[in-house]
């Protein structure tokens, strides 16, 4: 059974920011669109494999049910609720950022 993918408002904003950042650096809208499309494809894989992501080192994040995917230099954090068969995409950002601090600011 395929899971539903639910993007939070934070994740939607993150994907837009990633696209704008790549556009700013590359000066090419197609490059930015292709990157975000590939990032979304990684997320869509979770519909079939919701537990494919790695488990973070932080115990607090583990207790909150977080997992994450890595795509190039970006991290995609999500939770999976088996009972509802839903994957909640919580955030996506450059791996250079302090993920523990970023995720503390997100409401579960």
Buried (B, 14 or more C-beta within 10 A) or exposed (E): EEBEBBBBEBBEEBBEEBBEBBBEEEEEEEBBEEBBEEBBEBBEEBBEEBEEBEEBEBEEBEEBBBBBBEBEEBBBBBBBBEEEEBBBBBBBBBEEEEBEEBBEEBEE
